[in-house]
Every structure is written in structure tokens, then in C-alpha cells.
Amino acid sequence: MHIPSPNDSSVELYTDDLSIGYVQRPQPLVVQEHLHLELRKGEMVCLIGPNGCGKSTLLHTLAGLQKTLSGNVILHQRDLYAYSMQEKATLLSLTLTDRVEVDKMSVFELVSMGRYPYTNRFGKLSSIDTSAIEEAISQVHLTEKSKWSLDTLSDGERQRAMIAKVLAQATPVLLFDEPTAHLDLVNRVSTLLLLKTVAKECHVAVLLSTHELEMAMQLADRLWLMSNDEIAVGTTEELIAQGGFQRVFHSDLFAFDSQTRRFVIHKDKLPH
């Protein structure tokens, strides 16, 4: 990968020969290595791959929750670990799959948590903070339910409220670990479309892991196609031409059809 120059302002985050995994004895467990990846303003990148290939490990490493084994994560042309926690919270946000147990909190109260990097030491919201919260709630179409308790919302509305919290945090890099998990089809589609809109209209870099392969192929600006030993990067068309989907999702039970862009079950594997 071409390493962005200091003047390449479109790149919000990139990795330089990054190796990820777990520190353990007698030697580290390496999940992926020699990664050269980048996130750019205005792009939605989807991270896809089979279970256990290291998607969550990569997201946690990019967010600074997990130490790198080697190499660097560069955020805004500066090493990720050079930032204080508060500085990093103004530049990068991460939303995890795990359900946060804040059911009695209102939508407004949840979204206001996104403003913590900007409030004073007493957590008092300024008029600027309040405007940012209201704007974020409006962006996810929950204004009429701003005062509603989270336990009264549908799963889709609750996920939109979580996205609003990230929008209120106003970071140029947004990371999401399985944001469509536990949602029905309509809400999975609407969530991905919302994140695509956020990337374009807010001119931010959005990276999300997902199992929604066919939707990711249609909506993502670029894909990070992760196998057990590498990450192939490109548009859907580029990865199809390179045979990436066939390699990563190879199975005796099904095959990827590059013409229809769908997975086809081998009929001879069906029960008679």
C-alpha cells in the first residue's frame, strides 16, 4: 500500500505493517500480520469474513482497546498511542455489538453521553452540546422519541439511538462492530443505508464489520475482505475480478457466482 503523505488530508486513519493478536507465553498469538489499510473521509468500508478470522480483534486494535503486536496505527498523521484518552475520543469512536444495559435511560440521555469529551469536569452540557445532541437525534429520525425510555424502543430504534450517540461525539472516524446484529431485515438495510449516508453527508470515515455480505457488496465504497491469513482490499468489482470471494468463502457446500454476485448451494449436497 502507498503510505499516505503528511499532506494527504483525505486519509483519516491508516496502518503501517500492522500485526494484531494477543500477547501470551511462550510467544504471541498472531491473528493477522503485515496489514496496510486506510480509511478515507466520505467512505463507508465494510469488513467482512468468516467467524474467527479476527474482525473484532482488528477493530479493537484500531480503536486502541487492544495493543498492536507490531507496526503502527496512524490517526490524523499521528501514532494512535500518542493521544490522551480524551484527545482520542474527539477523533475516533467505536460501537460494540454487546447490548448496553441502559434501558431506563432516555434517548436524549443516551445520546448526550457522546458529548463527554467536550463537557467540563462536572459533565454540564453547554448550548453547543445540546444542539449537537438534538441534531444527532434528528439525523437518525428519533426526534419525536427523544424523551422516550430506551426500553420502549424497538431493536431498530435502539440501534439508531446508539448511532446517534456516536454522531453526537462528532469524531472523523467511526468504527462499528456488527451494527446490524440482532436486527430484522428491514432494520439491517436501514442501518447500513444510514451509515452510508452519514459517511457521505458528514464527510467522515466509517468502518463496520458485518455478515451482511450481499448488502455490503452493494453499499460499501470499499471492502476489507478478511480470511484467516490475509485481508484483500478493493471495490466489489475489483475483488470479484481477483477471485477474492471465491477464496475467502470457499466451501464444499456452496460456491460464489461472480455473474449473479450470489452464493449458490451445490444441488448435489441437498438431501434427496
C-alpha positions in Angstrom: 0.0 0.0 0.0 1.1 3.5 -0.7 1.8 5.2 2.7 -0.2 8.5 2.8 1.9 11.6 2.8 1.6 14.1 5.6 -0.3 16.3 3.1 -2.9 13.6 2.2 -5.8 15.1 4.2 -8.4 12.6 2.9 -6.8 9.8 4.9 -8.2 9.8 8.5 -6.5 6.5 9.7 -4.0 4.1 8.3 -1.9 1.1 9.4 1.8 0.6 8.7 2.9 -3.0 8.6 0.4 -3.8 11.4 0.3 -7.2 13.2 -2.6 -7.9 15.5 -3.3 -10.6 18.0 -2.7 -11.5 21.7 0.3 -11.3 23.9 0.8 -14.7 25.6 3.6 -17.0 26.6 5.8 -18.5 25.2 5.1 -16.4 22.1 2.3 -14.1 20.9 -0.7 -15.4 19.1 -0.7 -13.6 15.8 -4.1 -13.2 14.2 -3.1 -11.1 11.2 0.1 -9.5 10.1 1.7 -7.1 7.6 -1.5 -5.1 7.3 -1.5 -1.9 5.2 -5.0 -0.5 5.5 -6.5 3.0 5.2 -9.8 4.8 5.9 -10.7 7.9 4.0 -13.2 10.8 4.5 -16.6 10.2 3.0 -16.2 6.5 2.6 -18.0 3.5 4.2 -15.8 0.5 4.3 -17.3 -2.9 5.2 -15.1 -5.5 6.9 -16.3 -9.0 6.0 -15.1 -12.5 6.6 -15.9 -15.8 8.2 -16.2 -16.2 12.0 -12.9 -16.4 13.9 -10.8 -14.6 11.3 -10.1 -11.6 13.5 -12.6 -8.9 12.6 -13.3 -7.8 16.2 -9.6 -8.1 17.1 -8.8 -5.7 14.2 -11.5 -3.2 15.2 -10.4 -3.3 18.9 -6.8 -2.7 17.8 -7.7 0.2 15.5 -9.6 1.8 18.4 -6.7 1.4 20.8 -8.5 -1.1 23.1 -6.0 -3.8 22.2 -2.3 -3.4 21.8 -0.6 -3.9 18.5 1.9 -6.8 18.3 4.0 -4.7 15.9 3.6 -1.9 13.4 1.6 1.2 13.8 -1.9 2.7 13.7 -1.8 6.3 12.5 -4.7 8.5 13.3 -4.6 12.1 11.8 -1.0 11.6 10.9 0.0 10.8 14.5 0.5 7.5 16.2 -2.7 6.3 17.9 -0.9 5.8 21.3 0.4 9.3 21.3 -3.0 10.6 22.1 -4.5 11.0 25.5 -7.9 9.2 26.1 -9.8 12.5 25.8 -7.9 13.5 22.6 -8.6 10.2 21.0 -12.3 10.4 22.0 -12.6 13.5 19.8 -11.1 11.7 16.8 -12.4 8.1 16.9 -15.4 6.3 18.2 -16.3 2.6 18.5 -19.7 1.0 18.9 -19.6 -2.7 20.0 -22.1 -5.4 19.4 -22.8 -6.0 23.1 -26.2 -4.7 24.2 -25.6 -1.8 26.7 -27.9 -2.2 29.7 -29.2 1.4 29.9 -32.9 0.6 29.4 -34.2 3.2 31.8 -32.2 6.0 30.2 -34.0 8.3 27.7 -32.8 8.6 24.1 -31.6 12.1 24.8 -29.7 11.0 27.9 -28.0 8.2 25.9 -27.0 10.4 23.0 -25.7 13.0 25.5 -23.1 10.5 26.6 -21.4 11.1 23.2 -20.5 14.6 24.3 -18.4 13.6 27.3 -15.1 14.5 25.5 -16.3 18.1 25.3 -18.1 18.8 28.6 -16.5 20.3 31.7 -15.3 18.2 34.6 -18.9 18.2 36.0 -20.4 16.9 32.7 -22.5 20.0 32.3 -23.9 20.3 28.8 -23.5 23.7 27.0 -25.8 25.1 24.4 -23.4 23.8 21.8 -23.6 20.3 23.3 -27.4 20.4 23.4 -27.6 21.5 19.8 -25.2 18.6 18.7 -27.3 16.1 20.6 -30.6 17.3 19.1 -29.0 17.3 15.6 -27.7 13.7 16.0 -31.2 12.6 17.2 -32.7 14.3 14.2 -30.3 12.6 11.8 -31.5 9.1 12.9 -35.1 10.2 12.8 -35.9 9.9 16.5 -36.8 13.5 17.4 -40.3 12.6 18.4 -39.0 9.9 20.7 -36.2 12.0 22.3 -37.7 11.7 25.8 -38.7 8.1 25.5 -37.1 5.4 27.6 -34.8 3.0 25.7 -36.8 0.0 26.9 -39.8 1.3 25.0 -38.0 1.3 21.6 -37.8 -1.4 19.0 -34.4 -3.0 18.4 -34.0 -0.9 15.2 -34.8 2.3 17.0 -32.4 1.4 19.8 -29.7 0.8 17.3 -30.4 4.2 15.7 -30.1 5.8 19.1 -26.7 4.2 19.6 -25.6 5.6 16.2 -26.9 9.0 17.3 -24.6 8.8 20.3 -21.6 8.3 18.0 -22.8 11.2 15.8 -23.0 13.5 18.8 -19.4 12.6 19.6 -18.5 14.1 16.3 -15.4 12.1 15.5 -14.0 11.9 12.0 -13.5 8.1 12.3 -16.5 5.9 13.2 -16.0 2.2 13.9 -18.9 -0.3 14.3 -18.6 -3.9 15.3 -21.6 -5.8 13.8 -24.1 -2.8 14.0 -26.8 -5.0 12.3 -26.6 -7.9 14.7 -30.0 -9.0 16.2 -31.9 -6.8 13.7 -34.6 -7.9 11.2 -34.1 -7.5 7.5 -35.7 -4.1 7.2 -33.7 -2.7 10.1 -30.5 -4.2 8.8 -30.9 -2.5 5.5 -32.0 0.8 7.0 -29.0 0.8 9.4 -26.5 0.2 6.6 -28.1 2.9 4.5 -28.0 5.3 7.4 -24.3 4.7 7.9 -23.6 5.2 4.2 -25.5 8.5 4.4 -23.5 9.5 7.5 -20.2 8.9 5.7 -21.2 10.9 2.7 -23.1 13.8 4.2 -20.9 14.2 7.3 -17.7 13.5 5.3 -16.4 11.1 7.9 -14.7 7.7 7.6 -17.0 4.8 8.6 -15.7 1.2 9.1 -18.1 -1.5 10.1 -17.8 -5.3 10.4 -20.8 -7.2 9.1 -22.1 -10.6 8.0 -24.4 -8.9 5.5 -22.2 -9.8 2.6 -24.6 -9.1 -0.3 -25.7 -5.8 1.1 -22.1 -4.8 1.8 -21.2 -5.6 -1.8 -23.9 -3.2 -2.9 -23.4 -0.4 -0.5 -19.7 -0.2 0.6 -17.3 2.1 -1.1 -14.6 -0.4 -0.4 -14.4 -3.8 1.2 -11.8 -5.3 3.6 -12.3 -9.0 2.7 -10.7 -10.9 5.6 -9.6 -14.5 5.5 -7.7 -16.4 8.2 -4.3 -15.3 6.8 -4.8 -12.0 4.8 -7.1 -9.0 4.1 -7.9 -8.2 0.5 -8.9 -4.6 -0.1 -10.9 -3.2 -3.0 -14.2 -2.4 -4.5 -16.7 -5.2 -5.1 -15.8 -5.3 -8.8 -12.1 -5.5 -8.0 -12.4 -8.3 -5.5 -14.7 -10.3 -7.9 -12.1 -9.9 -10.7 -9.4 -11.1 -8.3 -11.4 -14.1 -7.1 -11.4 -12.8 -3.6 -14.9 -14.0 -2.6 -14.3 -17.4 -4.1 -11.1 -17.8 -2.0 -12.4 -16.5 1.3 -15.8 -18.2 1.3 -14.7 -21.5 -0.4 -16.9 -24.4 0.7 -17.9 -27.9 -0.5 -21.5 -26.8 0.2 -21.7 -23.7 -1.9 -19.9 -21.5 -4.4 -19.8 -17.8 -5.2 -21.2 -17.0 -8.6 -19.4 -13.9 -9.9 -22.1 -13.2 -12.6 -25.0 -13.0 -10.2 -22.9 -12.0 -7.2 -24.6 -14.6 -5.1 -23.7 -17.8 -3.3 -25.2 -20.9 -4.9 -25.7 -24.1 -2.9 -24.4 -27.2 -4.7 -27.5 -29.1 -5.6 -25.8 -32.4 -5.1 -25.4 -31.6 -1.5 -29.2 -31.2 -0.9 -30.9 -34.1 0.8 -32.8 -36.4 -1.5 
